[in-house]
Amino acid sequence: MAATLRIQSDWSQALRRDEGEAWLSCRSPGKPTLYGSLTRRGLSTEGVPDIAASEGFVVGEVTKKSILISCPHENVSTKFLAPYTTFSRIHQKSITCLDISSGGGLGVSTSTDGTMKIWQAANGEIRRLLEGHVYDVNCCRFFPSGLVVLSGGMDAQLKIWSAEDASCVVTFKGHKGGILDTAIVDRGRNVLSCSRDGTARLWDCGKSSCLAVIADCGSPINGIAVGTADDSVNLGTPEKAPSEREIGTEGKILLLAREDKKLQGVGLQSRQPVFLFDGSDAFNCCTFLSSTYFLAGTQDGNIYQLDVRNTNAPIQIIHRSGAPVLSLLPYRDGFIASQGDGTCFIIQQDLDYVIDLTEADCDPVYKVAPWEKQIYTCCRDGVVRRYQLGDL
């Protein structure tokens, strides 16, 4: 990516005031950073601010919650989007993970305050407290039904919870280190986990047992993603017939984002290696865009786009800052990424601008959860932010 536009995080507040001002910057690799400002000149009859930009920047469409800024000299445009609403009372400390149920009604989140909670996605009202992990809970996600939650913690335990009564219905034990990420296979008869112990494991929910160690890397696995592989990809053949308890693993590939700077692909049913890609730093997260393309983010701020049919060289490397890439998710015909410097952005093929979700300031945005036209983020500052994307 050639250039990156940034705006101070409290721009929406600043531009609500008469003669309010917000600061802009445009950074291109190897070039001096361009600085500028936005000034409010008044309000339209619809209550929308009239905004002017300083020399070198151009203001496009303005609404009460968004502003489109261009820097013609660097041929870059960004739509800055302020949160539609924020929830600051769900947790007392940093929120490390969150997810939204398939119906959009409930959220689940984990925090460094030692709690995991289920809450109303519309207003942040707490519905359930999920208690049972020892030490921090690192990751949480809803099953496709939206009625059950999967979580993993520093206690090396993987747990399944009822979202309706907060009971822990299953506990999986087998990892020797903290669980860092999870994935669900199809409807959820089987689930996956990865750990600081360097292994990725496949679990049978019905029998509460470990079906297999899919990979043993000798290095912590920070993130995983499971997806259907393109038909042309050789996923290998299982050494022995899969268990009848293994549901939905055929034709799937498991991505492993490893601490030792390697991104690995493994045939989920065969347990055979498919590829091994060397990155610039530790890989933190990964996601599938399709059966052909996937993304992976590193500690030094690189987002690699790769083709599963040929991983010798990336299709592209996106680098907006040197901050760690903390989460990646597909969104419409593009993706959402969040980083350790508070940036959270959306790139879509059919848009000639980047969408920047603002107001996290410099606090890391740990996780993103989209639901239809809404996007939820969680942050080190302990706030859940909800953005409304409308008809973008």
Steps between C-alpha positions, in 0.01 A plus 500: 500500500657824384374749756303508825270780613450548874276732699511570873277257683260755651427669167123451524495674840732779384293575192175525696622821657478842332836564334608153613817360346643153438847405379590295194811319380588311184797265512665335201796262534828680442339845481452784751162483677246757384307677777176692481182588684121497476296798619127521562340806344144439614205264459275420207121515541511119555742544790802372308829687563642715219866396497795659321845343459837671494720508190585158356183330624146486360176436690245279324173368641423600862233350728446522876717187549735494202727715287677417174847655466734489200863590452528550121879532510528141626186375322348363821150532649362384834151506648529552875211348694418589861328242726120492490507415871745381766468263795739580784344308789521140383850445644725688741826443309631426150268293281711237323241324283138527391248341267141565391239224470373394158168674564670821611323509834781405737866580550761308698830644619803420714710739703819534700270563798466120500139487383310375195155648446202470268319827426229653286659612174255791467577674829784319679275381784663203674300177481732228632833459679691189385716380789727197504835579339805548722713803400432707187258392228670567165234425242126454461259440214140400439410174333295548180180440700563814705396309813838357599842657567849355458786643709868437563719625782845522651402200717542285183131413512247520219139542616152494349228709665125542474423861411153454648587399857881556517569135586828342384388186317839370381863547607783373279842432652814401314696813414812566706493878455253786472248479215539794263233448234213271397305406188175314439463235231172537308206497745715415800510125556879547498704801613865600474741673734860621495734564788822637635609136520543499120214264420170529318238248611169369364231427758176300503234704679263209552757276671701783665818348361800587284473335158848595382800725527483660155842665524790521745716795396741542790404868508191677641208519255343843538207461264316247284241499222322213328361513149403295197798469266491542124452165324842527335684500835650169612399465865669161545354165600434387858737228624199325653125530455351798687285436805126490441488778759687729261238710322563747218881483479522367144623755246595748774834672558615637837714814510746540787636847586822415683724693738815383317416719194345212308154464353404139450221322315395150607241265351241477777400141433839372377711684766753542216691826439379690194733802505738695724547873439772715662392848609677811627406452867279292726158431348213608728186422299367356176173468310357365175357736239389211276596142418796646308620808686589564864661768718746491788626783721834541675640667808684762288185617320499301176183347357584227250247398237579154366358253249461153652585346160843665500640643823855555373444876479217719637252662262549821694633631831294776663687715752326798658715529812761307695247414772408133553209367295270359768192380310386432144152414373340477156236766439284517187749495209792610716620479858523672838830532687588638842842596634687575819509877439121537518434484127216291368428517128299339222622447145243404236556431133208712381597810702768747395559600862590330828248506787670591828314418825613772740512599868710219645785757507831316559351207692529161325181373336518131586201358316229586250157337459273595208127434484319610185566876469634538852854449626601458863855552626666436837798687629759535773309801636217265605242642259287313247427722199220438253521647150217529250615461141167574332505446124875524446 
